[in-house]
Amino acid sequence: MNIRLAMKLTGYEIDVLREEKAFEEYEEDIELIDLKEELGEDVYNTLINNRYDTALEVLTAGAEKLMEIEGFDEEKVNKIIEILKSEFEEEE
C-alpha cells in the first residue's frame, strides 16, 4: 500500500505500525531448518527459496508480505504464523 498516496487522497495523517516491533521480545531466533517437520517440506522449501531463513524473518515480514508468495493464501500464511509463534511460546 502506498501510504503517501493514501494520505494525499484522504487528507489524513497515517501512522504506520510495523509488525516487527511485536517480535522484539524474543531473545533468540529459530532457524527454519529446525522447524522443517512442523512446517512441512513444501512450505519450508518455499520460504527458503524466498530468502526466509529464520522464524523471526518470517514473522517480521507479516502476513501481507507472505501472501505475495506464489502458492501461499491467507489460510496457509495464518497457519505458518501460528506454528512459528507457538514455537517461541514453547521456548519461554
N, CA, C and O atoms as a CHARMM CRD file, in Angstrom:
* protein
*
  368
    1    1 MET  N      0.85000  -1.17700   0.00000 PROA 1      0.00000
    2    1 MET  CA     0.00000   0.00000   0.00000 PROA 1      0.00000
    3    1 MET  C      0.89200   1.23600   0.00000 PROA 1      0.00000
    4    1 MET  O      1.88500   1.29500   0.72600 PROA 1      0.00000
    5    2 ASN  N      0.54600   2.18700  -0.78900 PROA 2      0.00000
    6    2 ASN  CA     1.30800   3.42000  -0.86100 PROA 2      0.00000
    7    2 ASN  C      0.73200   4.40200   0.17200 PROA 2      0.00000
    8    2 ASN  O     -0.31000   5.01700  -0.05400 PROA 2      0.00000
    9    3 ILE  N      1.41600   4.53100   1.28000 PROA 3      0.00000
   10    3 ILE  CA     0.93900   5.35400   2.40000 PROA 3      0.00000
   11    3 ILE  C      0.86400   6.82800   2.01300 PROA 3      0.00000
   12    3 ILE  O     -0.10600   7.50700   2.34900 PROA 3      0.00000
   13    4 ARG  N      1.87300   7.32400   1.31400 PROA 4      0.00000
   14    4 ARG  CA     1.85800   8.74600   0.92900 PROA 4      0.00000
   15    4 ARG  C      0.67300   9.07800   0.02900 PROA 4      0.00000
   16    4 ARG  O      0.04300  10.12500   0.17900 PROA 4      0.00000
   17    5 LEU  N      0.37800   8.18600  -0.89900 PROA 5      0.00000
   18    5 LEU  CA    -0.76000   8.40400  -1.78300 PROA 5      0.00000
   19    5 LEU  C     -2.06700   8.37700  -0.99000 PROA 5      0.00000
   20    5 LEU  O     -2.94600   9.21200  -1.20400 PROA 5      0.00000
   21    6 ALA  N     -2.18800   7.42800  -0.08900 PROA 6      0.00000
   22    6 ALA  CA    -3.39400   7.33800   0.73900 PROA 6      0.00000
   23    6 ALA  C     -3.56900   8.60300   1.57300 PROA 6      0.00000
   24    6 ALA  O     -4.69100   9.07900   1.74300 PROA 6      0.00000
   25    7 MET  N     -2.46700   9.15400   2.09700 PROA 7      0.00000
   26    7 MET  CA    -2.54800  10.37900   2.89200 PROA 7      0.00000
   27    7 MET  C     -3.00900  11.55000   2.02400 PROA 7      0.00000
   28    7 MET  O     -3.82700  12.36400   2.45100 PROA 7      0.00000
   29    8 LYS  N     -2.47400  11.62700   0.79700 PROA 8      0.00000
   30    8 LYS  CA    -2.87600  12.71000  -0.10200 PROA 8      0.00000
   31    8 LYS  C     -4.34600  12.60900  -0.47500 PROA 8      0.00000
   32    8 LYS  O     -5.06600  13.60700  -0.48500 PROA 8      0.00000
   33    9 LEU  N     -4.77800  11.40900  -0.77700 PROA 9      0.00000
   34    9 LEU  CA    -6.15500  11.20900  -1.22200 PROA 9      0.00000
   35    9 LEU  C     -7.17900  11.43200  -0.11100 PROA 9      0.00000
   36    9 LEU  O     -8.26400  11.96000  -0.35600 PROA 9      0.00000
   37   10 THR  N     -6.83000  11.03000   1.10400 PROA 10     0.00000
   38   10 THR  CA    -7.78400  11.13500   2.21500 PROA 10     0.00000
   39   10 THR  C     -7.63700  12.42100   3.00500 PROA 10     0.00000
   40   10 THR  O     -8.59000  12.86900   3.64200 PROA 10     0.00000
   41   11 GLY  N     -6.45100  13.02500   2.97100 PROA 11     0.00000
   42   11 GLY  CA    -6.21300  14.21500   3.76900 PROA 11     0.00000
   43   11 GLY  C     -5.90200  13.89800   5.22700 PROA 11     0.00000
   44   11 GLY  O     -5.77700  14.80400   6.05100 PROA 11     0.00000
   45   12 TYR  N     -5.77900  12.60700   5.54300 PROA 12     0.00000
   46   12 TYR  CA    -5.48300  12.18900   6.90800 PROA 12     0.00000
   47   12 TYR  C     -4.00600  11.85000   7.05400 PROA 12     0.00000
   48   12 TYR  O     -3.36000  11.40000   6.10800 PROA 12     0.00000
   49   13 GLU  N     -3.49000  12.07100   8.24400 PROA 13     0.00000
   50   13 GLU  CA    -2.13400  11.64200   8.58800 PROA 13     0.00000
   51   13 GLU  C     -2.22100  10.16800   8.98700 PROA 13     0.00000
   52   13 GLU  O     -3.01800   9.80800   9.85300 PROA 13     0.00000
   53   14 ILE  N     -1.41900   9.32900   8.37000 PROA 14     0.00000
   54   14 ILE  CA    -1.45900   7.89300   8.64100 PROA 14     0.00000
   55   14 ILE  C     -0.15800   7.47800   9.31200 PROA 14     0.00000
   56   14 ILE  O      0.92900   7.70500   8.78200 PROA 14     0.00000
   57   15 ASP  N     -0.28500   6.87200  10.48000 PROA 15     0.00000
   58   15 ASP  CA     0.87700   6.32400  11.18100 PROA 15     0.00000
   59   15 ASP  C      0.99100   4.85000  10.83600 PROA 15     0.00000
   60   15 ASP  O      0.02500   4.09800  10.96700 PROA 15     0.00000
   61   16 VAL  N      2.16800   4.43900  10.39700 PROA 16     0.00000
   62   16 VAL  CA     2.38300   3.04900  10.02800 PROA 16     0.00000
   63   16 VAL  C      3.01200   2.33200  11.21300 PROA 16     0.00000
   64   16 VAL  O      4.05900   2.74000  11.71600 PROA 16     0.00000
   65   17 LEU  N      2.37400   1.27500  11.64800 PROA 17     0.00000
   66   17 LEU  CA     2.90400   0.44600  12.71700 PROA 17     0.00000
   67   17 LEU  C      3.46900  -0.81500  12.09300 PROA 17     0.00000
   68   17 LEU  O      2.75900  -1.53600  11.39300 PROA 17     0.00000
   69   18 ARG  N      4.70400  -1.07600  12.33300 PROA 18     0.00000
   70   18 ARG  CA     5.35900  -2.25300  11.76500 PROA 18     0.00000
   71   18 ARG  C      5.19100  -3.42400  12.71200 PROA 18     0.00000
   72   18 ARG  O      5.35600  -3.28300  13.92400 PROA 18     0.00000
   73   19 GLU  N      4.86200  -4.58400  12.15500 PROA 19     0.00000
   74   19 GLU  CA     4.64100  -5.78400  12.94000 PROA 19     0.00000
   75   19 GLU  C      5.92200  -6.26100  13.61400 PROA 19     0.00000
   76   19 GLU  O      5.86000  -6.93000  14.64600 PROA 19     0.00000
   77   20 GLU  N      7.07400  -5.93100  13.05300 PROA 20     0.00000
   78   20 GLU  CA     8.33900  -6.41800  13.58300 PROA 20     0.00000
   79   20 GLU  C      8.56200  -6.03000  15.03800 PROA 20     0.00000
   80   20 GLU  O      9.20500  -6.78200  15.77000 PROA 20     0.00000
   81   21 LYS  N      8.06200  -4.90000  15.47800 PROA 21     0.00000
   82   21 LYS  CA     8.26600  -4.47500  16.85700 PROA 21     0.00000
   83   21 LYS  C      7.62400  -5.43300  17.84200 PROA 21     0.00000
   84   21 LYS  O      8.07500  -5.54800  18.98200 PROA 21     0.00000
   85   22 ALA  N      6.58600  -6.11500  17.41700 PROA 22     0.00000
   86   22 ALA  CA     5.90000  -7.05700  18.28200 PROA 22     0.00000
   87   22 ALA  C      6.77700  -8.26300  18.60200 PROA 22     0.00000
   88   22 ALA  O      6.51400  -8.97200  19.57300 PROA 22     0.00000
   89   23 PHE  N      7.80700  -8.50500  17.80900 PROA 23     0.00000
   90   23 PHE  CA     8.63600  -9.68000  17.99300 PROA 23     0.00000
   91   23 PHE  C      9.98400  -9.38100  18.64000 PROA 23     0.00000
   92   23 PHE  O     10.82500 -10.27200  18.75800 PROA 23     0.00000
   93   24 GLU  N     10.19400  -8.13700  19.06000 PROA 24     0.00000
   94   24 GLU  CA    11.44500  -7.77500  19.72100 PROA 24     0.00000
   95   24 GLU  C     11.61800  -8.49200  21.05100 PROA 24     0.00000
   96   24 GLU  O     12.73600  -8.62100  21.55100 PROA 24     0.00000
   97   25 GLU  N     10.51100  -8.95900  21.62600 PROA 25     0.00000
   98   25 GLU  CA    10.55900  -9.62000  22.92500 PROA 25     0.00000
   99   25 GLU  C     11.28100 -10.96400  22.86900 PROA 25     0.00000
  100   25 GLU  O     11.77100 -11.44600  23.89100 PROA 25     0.00000
  101   26 TYR  N     11.35200 -11.57100  21.68300 PROA 26     0.00000
  102   26 TYR  CA    12.00600 -12.86600  21.56100 PROA 26     0.00000
  103   26 TYR  C     13.51400 -12.66500  21.56000 PROA 26     0.00000
  104   26 TYR  O     14.05900 -11.93700  20.73100 PROA 26     0.00000
  105   27 GLU  N     14.16600 -13.31600  22.49200 PROA 27     0.00000
  106   27 GLU  CA    15.60400 -13.13200  22.64700 PROA 27     0.00000
  107   27 GLU  C     16.40700 -13.91400  21.61300 PROA 27     0.00000
  108   27 GLU  O     17.45100 -13.45200  21.15300 PROA 27     0.00000
  109   28 GLU  N     15.91800 -15.09900  21.24700 PROA 28     0.00000
  110   28 GLU  CA    16.65000 -15.92400  20.30200 PROA 28     0.00000
  111   28 GLU  C     15.76700 -16.25600  19.11400 PROA 28     0.00000
  112   28 GLU  O     14.55700 -16.43300  19.25100 PROA 28     0.00000
  113   29 ASP  N     16.38400 -16.33600  17.95800 PROA 29     0.00000
  114   29 ASP  CA    15.67800 -16.69400  16.74200 PROA 29     0.00000
  115   29 ASP  C     15.73400 -18.21000  16.56000 PROA 29     0.00000
  116   29 ASP  O     16.53200 -18.88600  17.20900 PROA 29     0.00000
  117   30 ILE  N     14.90600 -18.73200  15.69600 PROA 30     0.00000
  118   30 ILE  CA    14.88400 -20.16500  15.40300 PROA 30     0.00000
  119   30 ILE  C     15.11100 -20.32800  13.90500 PROA 30     0.00000
  120   30 ILE  O     14.40900 -19.71800  13.09800 PROA 30     0.00000
  121   31 GLU  N     16.07100 -21.13300  13.53800 PROA 31     0.00000
  122   31 GLU  CA    16.33500 -21.42400  12.12800 PROA 31     0.00000
  123   31 GLU  C     15.17100 -22.24800  11.57800 PROA 31     0.00000
  124   31 GLU  O     14.66700 -23.14700  12.25100 PROA 31     0.00000
  125   32 LEU  N     14.75200 -21.94000  10.36500 PROA 32     0.00000
  126   32 LEU  CA    13.63600 -22.67800   9.76900 PROA 32     0.00000
  127   32 LEU  C     13.94600 -24.15600   9.58500 PROA 32     0.00000
  128   32 LEU  O     13.04100 -24.98900   9.62700 PROA 32     0.00000
  129   33 ILE  N     15.21400 -24.48700   9.38400 PROA 33     0.00000
  130   33 ILE  CA    15.57800 -25.89800   9.23900 PROA 33     0.00000
  131   33 ILE  C     15.14900 -26.69800  10.46700 PROA 33     0.00000
  132   33 ILE  O     14.82100 -27.88000  10.36200 PROA 33     0.00000
  133   34 ASP  N     15.15300 -26.04500  11.63300 PROA 34     0.00000
  134   34 ASP  CA    14.74100 -26.70200  12.87100 PROA 34     0.00000
  135   34 ASP  C     13.22500 -26.89800  12.93900 PROA 34     0.00000
  136   34 ASP  O     12.73100 -27.64500  13.78200 PROA 34     0.00000
  137   35 LEU  N     12.50000 -26.23400  12.06200 PROA 35     0.00000
  138   35 LEU  CA    11.03500 -26.31700  12.05400 PROA 35     0.00000
  139   35 LEU  C     10.51300 -26.97500  10.78000 PROA 35     0.00000
  140   35 LEU  O      9.31800 -26.92000  10.49100 PROA 35     0.00000
  141   36 LYS  N     11.40300 -27.59100  10.03200 PROA 36     0.00000
  142   36 LYS  CA    11.02600 -28.18600   8.75200 PROA 36     0.00000
  143   36 LYS  C      9.89500 -29.20200   8.90400 PROA 36     0.00000
  144   36 LYS  O      8.96500 -29.22800   8.09800 PROA 36     0.00000
  145   37 GLU  N      9.97700 -30.02200   9.92000 PROA 37     0.00000
  146   37 GLU  CA     8.94800 -31.04600  10.14200 PROA 37     0.00000
  147   37 GLU  C      7.59300 -30.41700  10.45600 PROA 37     0.00000
  148   37 GLU  O      6.56800 -30.84900   9.92900 PROA 37     0.00000
  149   38 GLU  N      7.58900 -29.39700  11.31400 PROA 38     0.00000
  150   38 GLU  CA     6.34600 -28.74000  11.70100 PROA 38     0.00000
  151   38 GLU  C      5.71700 -27.98200  10.53000 PROA 38     0.00000
  152   38 GLU  O      4.49700 -27.98200  10.36500 PROA 38     0.00000
  153   39 LEU  N      6.56000 -27.33600   9.71900 PROA 39     0.00000
  154   39 LEU  CA     6.07100 -26.53900   8.59500 PROA 39     0.00000
  155   39 LEU  C      5.68100 -27.39900   7.39800 PROA 39     0.00000
  156   39 LEU  O      4.79400 -27.03700   6.62500 PROA 39     0.00000
  157   40 GLY  N      6.33800 -28.52000   7.25400 PROA 40     0.00000
  158   40 GLY  CA     6.15400 -29.35500   6.07700 PROA 40     0.00000
  159   40 GLY  C      7.21000 -28.99800   5.04600 PROA 40     0.00000
  160   40 GLY  O      7.63200 -27.84700   4.93800 PROA 40     0.00000
  161   41 GLU  N      7.62200 -29.99100   4.30100 PROA 41     0.00000
  162   41 GLU  CA     8.72700 -29.80000   3.35200 PROA 41     0.00000
  163   41 GLU  C      8.42300 -28.74200   2.29400 PROA 41     0.00000
  164   41 GLU  O      9.28100 -27.91600   1.98200 PROA 41     0.00000
  165   42 ASP  N      7.20800 -28.76000   1.73800 PROA 42     0.00000
  166   42 ASP  CA     6.87100 -27.79600   0.68300 PROA 42     0.00000
  167   42 ASP  C      6.91000 -26.36100   1.19100 PROA 42     0.00000
  168   42 ASP  O      7.47500 -25.48200   0.54100 PROA 42     0.00000
  169   43 VAL  N      6.30400 -26.12500   2.36200 PROA 43     0.00000
  170   43 VAL  CA     6.28800 -24.77100   2.93400 PROA 43     0.00000
  171   43 VAL  C      7.71000 -24.34700   3.28000 PROA 43     0.00000
  172   43 VAL  O      8.12000 -23.22500   2.98300 PROA 43     0.00000
  173   44 TYR  N      8.45600 -25.24400   3.90700 PROA 44     0.00000
  174   44 TYR  CA     9.84500 -24.94700   4.26200 PROA 44     0.00000
  175   44 TYR  C     10.64400 -24.53500   3.02200 PROA 44     0.00000
  176   44 TYR  O     11.31100 -23.50000   3.02500 PROA 44     0.00000
  177   45 ASN  N     10.57300 -25.34700   1.96600 PROA 45     0.00000
  178   45 ASN  CA    11.33000 -25.05900   0.74100 PROA 45     0.00000
  179   45 ASN  C     10.89300 -23.74300   0.10800 PROA 45     0.00000
  180   45 ASN  O     11.72600 -22.98500  -0.39000 PROA 45     0.00000
  181   46 THR  N      9.60000 -23.47000   0.12600 PROA 46     0.00000
  182   46 THR  CA     9.10200 -22.21400  -0.44100 PROA 46     0.00000
  183   46 THR  C      9.64300 -21.02200   0.32900 PROA 46     0.00000
  184   46 THR  O     10.06400 -20.03600  -0.27600 PROA 46     0.00000
  185   47 LEU  N      9.63900 -21.09600   1.65100 PROA 47     0.00000
  186   47 LEU  CA    10.16800 -19.99800   2.46600 PROA 47     0.00000
  187   47 LEU  C     11.66100 -19.80400   2.21500 PROA 47     0.00000
  188   47 LEU  O     12.12200 -18.67500   2.04400 PROA 47     0.00000
  189   48 ILE  N     12.40700 -20.88600   2.19300 PROA 48     0.00000
  190   48 ILE  CA    13.85000 -20.80800   1.95200 PROA 48     0.00000
  191   48 ILE  C     14.12200 -20.22000   0.56600 PROA 48     0.00000
  192   48 ILE  O     15.00700 -19.37900   0.41100 PROA 48     0.00000
  193   49 ASN  N     13.36800 -20.66000  -0.43400 PROA 49     0.00000
  194   49 ASN  CA    13.55300 -20.15800  -1.80000 PROA 49     0.00000
  195   49 ASN  C     13.19100 -18.68300  -1.93100 PROA 49     0.00000
  196   49 ASN  O     13.61000 -18.01700  -2.87800 PROA 49     0.00000
  197   50 ASN  N     12.41200 -18.17400  -0.97900 PROA 50     0.00000
  198   50 ASN  CA    12.05600 -16.75500  -0.96600 PROA 50     0.00000
  199   50 ASN  C     12.90600 -15.98100   0.03400 PROA 50     0.00000
  200   50 ASN  O     12.55100 -14.87900   0.45100 PROA 50     0.00000
  201   51 ARG  N     14.02800 -16.57400   0.40900 PROA 51     0.00000
  202   51 ARG  CA    15.06000 -15.94100   1.24200 PROA 51     0.00000
  203   51 ARG  C     14.64500 -15.69000   2.69700 PROA 51     0.00000
  204   51 ARG  O     15.09500 -14.72900   3.32100 PROA 51     0.00000
  205   52 TYR  N     13.79500 -16.55100   3.21800 PROA 52     0.00000
  206   52 TYR  CA    13.47300 -16.51500   4.64300 PROA 52     0.00000
  207   52 TYR  C     14.21100 -17.67800   5.29300 PROA 52     0.00000
  208   52 TYR  O     13.95400 -18.83900   4.97300 PROA 52     0.00000
  209   53 ASP  N     15.12300 -17.36900   6.20000 PROA 53     0.00000
  210   53 ASP  CA    15.94200 -18.40500   6.82500 PROA 53     0.00000
  211   53 ASP  C     15.58300 -18.66900   8.27500 PROA 53     0.00000
  212   53 ASP  O     15.89800 -19.73300   8.80800 PROA 53     0.00000
  213   54 THR  N     14.92100 -17.70200   8.92500 PROA 54     0.00000
  214   54 THR  CA    14.61900 -17.85700  10.34200 PROA 54     0.00000
  215   54 THR  C     13.14900 -17.53600  10.61500 PROA 54     0.00000
  216   54 THR  O     12.47000 -16.90200   9.80700 PROA 54     0.00000
  217   55 ALA  N     12.68900 -17.98500  11.76100 PROA 55     0.00000
  218   55 ALA  CA    11.30600 -17.74600  12.16300 PROA 55     0.00000
  219   55 ALA  C     11.02100 -16.25700  12.30800 PROA 55     0.00000
  220   55 ALA  O      9.96200 -15.78700  11.88900 PROA 55     0.00000
  221   56 LEU  N     11.94800 -15.51200  12.89300 PROA 56     0.00000
  222   56 LEU  CA    11.72800 -14.07800  13.06800 PROA 56     0.00000
  223   56 LEU  C     11.66000 -13.34200  11.73800 PROA 56     0.00000
  224   56 LEU  O     10.90400 -12.37900  11.60900 PROA 56     0.00000
  225   57 GLU  N     12.42700 -13.77000  10.75400 PROA 57     0.00000
  226   57 GLU  CA    12.34100 -13.14700   9.43500 PROA 57     0.00000
  227   57 GLU  C     10.94200 -13.31900   8.85300 PROA 57     0.00000
  228   57 GLU  O     10.39300 -12.38800   8.26300 PROA 57     0.00000
  229   58 VAL  N     10.36900 -14.50100   9.01900 PROA 58     0.00000
  230   58 VAL  CA     9.02700 -14.78000   8.51100 PROA 58     0.00000
  231   58 VAL  C      7.99700 -13.95600   9.27700 PROA 58     0.00000
  232   58 VAL  O      7.13500 -13.32000   8.67100 PROA 58     0.00000
  233   59 LEU  N      8.08300 -13.96400  10.60500 PROA 59     0.00000
  234   59 LEU  CA     7.12100 -13.22500  11.42000 PROA 59     0.00000
  235   59 LEU  C      7.21500 -11.72400  11.17900 PROA 59     0.00000
  236   59 LEU  O      6.20000 -11.02900  11.14500 PROA 59     0.00000
  237   60 THR  N      8.41900 -11.23400  11.01600 PROA 60     0.00000
  238   60 THR  CA     8.62200  -9.80900  10.77900 PROA 60     0.00000
  239   60 THR  C      8.06300  -9.38400   9.42300 PROA 60     0.00000
  240   60 THR  O      7.55700  -8.27200   9.27600 PROA 60     0.00000
  241   61 ALA  N      8.15600 -10.26000   8.44900 PROA 61     0.00000
  242   61 ALA  CA     7.62000  -9.94700   7.12300 PROA 61     0.00000
  243   61 ALA  C      6.11500  -9.70200   7.19900 PROA 61     0.00000
  244   61 ALA  O      5.58800  -8.82200   6.51900 PROA 61     0.00000
  245   62 GLY  N      5.43900 -10.47200   8.01600 PROA 62     0.00000
  246   62 GLY  CA     3.99900 -10.29400   8.18500 PROA 62     0.00000
  247   62 GLY  C      3.19100 -11.03100   7.13900 PROA 62     0.00000
  248   62 GLY  O      3.70600 -11.42400   6.09200 PROA 62     0.00000
  249   63 ALA  N      1.92300 -11.21000   7.43900 PROA 63     0.00000
  250   63 ALA  CA     1.02300 -11.99300   6.59600 PROA 63     0.00000
  251   63 ALA  C      0.87900 -11.41200   5.19800 PROA 63     0.00000
  252   63 ALA  O      0.88400 -12.15300   4.21400 PROA 63     0.00000
  253   64 GLU  N      0.75100 -10.10500   5.10400 PROA 64     0.00000
  254   64 GLU  CA     0.53300  -9.47300   3.80000 PROA 64     0.00000
  255   64 GLU  C      1.68900  -9.76800   2.84300 PROA 64     0.00000
  256   64 GLU  O      1.46800 -10.09300   1.67700 PROA 64     0.00000
  257   65 LYS  N      2.89800  -9.65500   3.33400 PROA 65     0.00000
  258   65 LYS  CA     4.09000  -9.91500   2.51200 PROA 65     0.00000
  259   65 LYS  C      4.17300 -11.39600   2.13800 PROA 65     0.00000
  260   65 LYS  O      4.51800 -11.73500   1.00600 PROA 65     0.00000
  261   66 LEU  N      3.86000 -12.26900   3.08500 PROA 66     0.00000
  262   66 LEU  CA     3.93600 -13.70600   2.82100 PROA 66     0.00000
  263   66 LEU  C      2.89600 -14.14000   1.78500 PROA 66     0.00000
  264   66 LEU  O      3.14100 -15.07200   1.01900 PROA 66     0.00000
  265   67 MET  N      1.74800 -13.47700   1.75700 PROA 67     0.00000
  266   67 MET  CA     0.71100 -13.83400   0.79300 PROA 67     0.00000
  267   67 MET  C      1.09900 -13.45100  -0.63700 PROA 67     0.00000
  268   67 MET  O      0.43200 -13.86200  -1.58700 PROA 67     0.00000
  269   68 GLU  N      2.15600 -12.67700  -0.79700 PROA 68     0.00000
  270   68 GLU  CA     2.66300 -12.34900  -2.12700 PROA 68     0.00000
  271   68 GLU  C      3.41500 -13.53200  -2.74500 PROA 68     0.00000
  272   68 GLU  O      3.66700 -13.55200  -3.95000 PROA 68     0.00000
  273   69 ILE  N      3.76800 -14.50900  -1.91700 PROA 69     0.00000
  274   69 ILE  CA     4.49300 -15.67900  -2.39200 PROA 69     0.00000
  275   69 ILE  C      3.51500 -16.59600  -3.12700 PROA 69     0.00000
  276   69 ILE  O      2.43000 -16.89600  -2.62800 PROA 69     0.00000
  277   70 GLU  N      3.91200 -17.02700  -4.30400 PROA 70     0.00000
  278   70 GLU  CA     3.06200 -17.90400  -5.10400 PROA 70     0.00000
  279   70 GLU  C      2.73000 -19.18000  -4.33300 PROA 70     0.00000
  280   70 GLU  O      3.62100 -19.84200  -3.80100 PROA 70     0.00000
  281   71 GLY  N      1.45100 -19.51700  -4.27700 PROA 71     0.00000
  282   71 GLY  CA     1.00100 -20.71700  -3.58500 PROA 71     0.00000
  283   71 GLY  C      0.64100 -20.49400  -2.13000 PROA 71     0.00000
  284   71 GLY  O      0.13900 -21.40700  -1.47400 PROA 71     0.00000
  285   72 PHE  N      0.88500 -19.30300  -1.61400 PROA 72     0.00000
  286   72 PHE  CA     0.54200 -19.00200  -0.22100 PROA 72     0.00000
  287   72 PHE  C     -0.72800 -18.16200  -0.19400 PROA 72     0.00000
  288   72 PHE  O     -0.74100 -17.02700  -0.67100 PROA 72     0.00000
  289   73 ASP  N     -1.79000 -18.72400   0.36300 PROA 73     0.00000
  290   73 ASP  CA    -3.01900 -17.96400   0.54400 PROA 73     0.00000
  291   73 ASP  C     -3.14600 -17.57800   2.01400 PROA 73     0.00000
  292   73 ASP  O     -2.28900 -17.91800   2.83100 PROA 73     0.00000
  293   74 GLU  N     -4.20000 -16.87900   2.33700 PROA 74     0.00000
  294   74 GLU  CA    -4.37300 -16.37800   3.70700 PROA 74     0.00000
  295   74 GLU  C     -4.40100 -17.50800   4.72900 PROA 74     0.00000
  296   74 GLU  O     -3.80700 -17.39200   5.80100 PROA 74     0.00000
  297   75 GLU  N     -5.07900 -18.58300   4.40800 PROA 75     0.00000
  298   75 GLU  CA    -5.17400 -19.71100   5.33500 PROA 75     0.00000
  299   75 GLU  C     -3.80400 -20.32900   5.60100 PROA 75     0.00000
  300   75 GLU  O     -3.46200 -20.61000   6.75000 PROA 75     0.00000
  301   76 LYS  N     -3.02700 -20.53900   4.55400 PROA 76     0.00000
  302   76 LYS  CA    -1.70100 -21.14400   4.70200 PROA 76     0.00000
  303   76 LYS  C     -0.77200 -20.21700   5.49400 PROA 76     0.00000
  304   76 LYS  O     -0.03600 -20.66500   6.37300 PROA 76     0.00000
  305   77 VAL  N     -0.81700 -18.93400   5.17300 PROA 77     0.00000
  306   77 VAL  CA     0.03500 -17.96400   5.86700 PROA 77     0.00000
  307   77 VAL  C     -0.31600 -17.89600   7.34600 PROA 77     0.00000
  308   77 VAL  O      0.57800 -17.86300   8.19200 PROA 77     0.00000
  309   78 ASN  N     -1.59700 -17.87500   7.66600 PROA 78     0.00000
  310   78 ASN  CA    -2.01100 -17.84800   9.07300 PROA 78     0.00000
  311   78 ASN  C     -1.54300 -19.09100   9.81800 PROA 78     0.00000
  312   78 ASN  O     -1.15500 -19.00600  10.98300 PROA 78     0.00000
  313   79 LYS  N     -1.57600 -20.23500   9.16000 PROA 79     0.00000
  314   79 LYS  CA    -1.10500 -21.48200   9.77100 PROA 79     0.00000
  315   79 LYS  C      0.40200 -21.41500  10.02700 PROA 79     0.00000
  316   79 LYS  O      0.87300 -21.84300  11.08100 PROA 79     0.00000
  317   80 ILE  N      1.15300 -20.88100   9.07100 PROA 80     0.00000
  318   80 ILE  CA     2.60800 -20.74100   9.22300 PROA 80     0.00000
  319   80 ILE  C      2.91400 -19.84000  10.41800 PROA 80     0.00000
  320   80 ILE  O      3.74700 -20.17300  11.26000 PROA 80     0.00000
  321   81 ILE  N      2.24200 -18.71300  10.48200 PROA 81     0.00000
  322   81 ILE  CA     2.47200 -17.76700  11.58100 PROA 81     0.00000
  323   81 ILE  C      2.10800 -18.39800  12.92000 PROA 81     0.00000
  324   81 ILE  O      2.81000 -18.20400  13.91300 PROA 81     0.00000
  325   82 GLU  N      1.02400 -19.14300  12.94700 PROA 82     0.00000
  326   82 GLU  CA     0.60600 -19.82600  14.18000 PROA 82     0.00000
  327   82 GLU  C      1.66200 -20.82600  14.63700 PROA 82     0.00000
  328   82 GLU  O      1.98100 -20.89500  15.82400 PROA 82     0.00000
  329   83 ILE  N      2.20400 -21.59700  13.70500 PROA 83     0.00000
  330   83 ILE  CA     3.24700 -22.58000  14.03000 PROA 83     0.00000
  331   83 ILE  C      4.47300 -21.87800  14.59200 PROA 83     0.00000
  332   83 ILE  O      5.01500 -22.30000  15.61400 PROA 83     0.00000
  333   84 LEU  N      4.91500 -20.81300  13.93800 PROA 84     0.00000
  334   84 LEU  CA     6.12600 -20.11700  14.37600 PROA 84     0.00000
  335   84 LEU  C      5.93800 -19.46400  15.74200 PROA 84     0.00000
  336   84 LEU  O      6.82000 -19.54600  16.59600 PROA 84     0.00000
  337   85 LYS  N      4.80100 -18.82100  15.94900 PROA 85     0.00000
  338   85 LYS  CA     4.54100 -18.19400  17.25000 PROA 85     0.00000
  339   85 LYS  C      4.49500 -19.23900  18.35900 PROA 85     0.00000
  340   85 LYS  O      4.99500 -18.99900  19.45800 PROA 85     0.00000
  341   86 SER  N      3.90100 -20.39200  18.08100 PROA 86     0.00000
  342   86 SER  CA     3.81600 -21.43200  19.10800 PROA 86     0.00000
  343   86 SER  C      5.19500 -21.96400  19.47300 PROA 86     0.00000
  344   86 SER  O      5.42700 -22.34800  20.61900 PROA 86     0.00000
  345   87 GLU  N      6.10300 -21.99000  18.51900 PROA 87     0.00000
  346   87 GLU  CA     7.47200 -22.43800  18.81300 PROA 87     0.00000
  347   87 GLU  C      8.16500 -21.47100  19.76300 PROA 87     0.00000
  348   87 GLU  O      8.90800 -21.90000  20.64700 PROA 87     0.00000
  349   88 PHE  N      7.93500 -20.17700  19.59500 PROA 88     0.00000
  350   88 PHE  CA     8.52800 -19.19900  20.50700 PROA 88     0.00000
  351   88 PHE  C      7.91000 -19.29900  21.89700 PROA 88     0.00000
  352   88 PHE  O      8.60700 -19.12700  22.89700 PROA 88     0.00000
  353   89 GLU  N      6.62800 -19.57300  21.97200 PROA 89     0.00000
  354   89 GLU  CA     5.97100 -19.71000  23.27100 PROA 89     0.00000
  355   89 GLU  C      6.51700 -20.91100  24.02400 PROA 89     0.00000
  356   89 GLU  O      6.64300 -20.87100  25.24700 PROA 89     0.00000
  357   90 GLU  N      6.84400 -21.98800  23.29900 PROA 90     0.00000
  358   90 GLU  CA     7.43300 -23.17300  23.92500 PROA 90     0.00000
  359   90 GLU  C      8.82500 -22.89200  24.44500 PROA 90     0.00000
  360   90 GLU  O      9.25100 -23.50400  25.42500 PROA 90     0.00000
  361   91 GLU  N      9.55700 -21.96500  23.80100 PROA 91     0.00000
  362   91 GLU  CA    10.91800 -21.62500  24.19500 PROA 91     0.00000
  363   91 GLU  C     10.95800 -20.88500  25.52000 PROA 91     0.00000
  364   91 GLU  O     11.94600 -20.96700  26.24900 PROA 91     0.00000
  365   92 GLU  N      9.89600 -20.16500  25.83500 PROA 92     0.00000
  366   92 GLU  CA     9.89900 -19.30900  27.03700 PROA 92     0.00000
  367   92 GLU  C      9.91600 -20.09400  28.30900 PROA 92     0.00000
  368   92 GLU  O      9.92000 -19.51300  29.39400 PROA 92     0.00000
